[in-house]
Amino acid sequence: MAGFFKSLYHKITNRAEIAWDSLESDLISSDLGIHLTTRILDELRALGREISADDVVATTRRQLSERLPEDAAPPVPRADGYPFVILVVGVNGTGKTTSSAKLALWLKNRGHSVMLAAADTFRAAAVEQLQHWGERLDLTVVRGHPNADPSSVCFSAHQQAIAAQAGFLICDTAGRIHTRHNLMEELGKIRRTLAKQDASAPHLTLLVVDATTGTNALQQAKEFHKASPLDGLIVTKLDGSGKGGIAVTIQDQLGIPPRFLGTGEDPTAFAIFHKDTFIRDIL
């Protein structure tokens, strides 16, 4: 994650003096957004002296710390014995199905019983991918027939999770193109279907965003939040060119906090969000 900010640090260090326009451009391109970038620059200018690379990092850290939430609380099983239902949403290509499997493994490794619903029925490869993950990680995956109604898959999986007294049910929904109204409407149908067996379900809705897509992820978050209220983010691809700044921008502008981070291809390369660790890694 730190690649971009490390290069920015070295760029500033090697300059005789700060070029403000260049610094502004660099901060915006880190996906921090224009509003947060302006606040960082205003604070730096208010120092009233020549600034250093250390000043830029310290000020950015402070601004991020003020705007990011505290450490994410891990989901816990329901006291009434019903499954804690997690709805995983997002556009194709963000790592949604893989993140669903990683989250299931993360919960399993903490002693919880977990089931997965392969509700991305419009993409046969997604169902097969989740089934493969299930076999690899020894997780139960409920699937329907090809092109089955995603709501029916979630309903059946919920029934089975209740019967099995599973602690968690994770529903991997179809990858949505966030500008397609009819597909977004389907999320509402899934939520209503889950509520038929448990009025409080789903209990957590997570949007998977790719850290390399920048402002596109912000637009996705806005659209998904309208269609299916979001409780948090799973931010993927932070091991590559993803800068991590988009998670800060989405929290700052929409109040949707990062909950989990994907940091590699290994199934265990998945962590709950810790603010200080996140800031240290990107800076």
C-alpha angles and dihedrals in degrees: 000000000000097000097097097045092044090056090047090051092052092045091055093043091056095052124094089220138358117274100210097199091051092047091050091051092048094050093048090049088055085070093248089125132229096280097054092039090055091051091050092049093046091053092048093049090049089063086077095212142077108296130217135209088260089057091053093050094044093048093046090049092052093048092048092048091052093051104037119082123245120267113311116254113235115243112255131204118266117264091224093061096248117127119269100237120214120191114204115199137172146113123291116275098032095102095259099148093043090048090052090055093045091050090050091052091047090055093043091052088057092058101265128133110237137186128190129214115210095212097154088098097153091068110054091192090061092056091048091046092053091045089053091051090049092054092044095048098034094245127145112245121193113206137175132211118287112289091010117159105273090219091058091051091051091047093051092045090049090051091051093045091052092048092048091045089232115180094220140023118194116196115203102202128200116283105260130212095221094217093058106096096194093054092048090051088059090066088062090053091052091051092050091048093052090049091059090076097031119019091206095056134144095046099182130023115194127189116210112218128182111231090213095062097070117187092009087070090055091054091047090052091051093051097043092047089058093050100039118010108244125223097188151327137267103207113203137191095034089142093067131037093326109122099195094226093112090067089059093048094050091049092046096048104030105021092236107139128214108251104172136016129211111211106171148350097273111100090237092052089100129102141178114250116270112180100212093045092048093050092045091051096051093041 
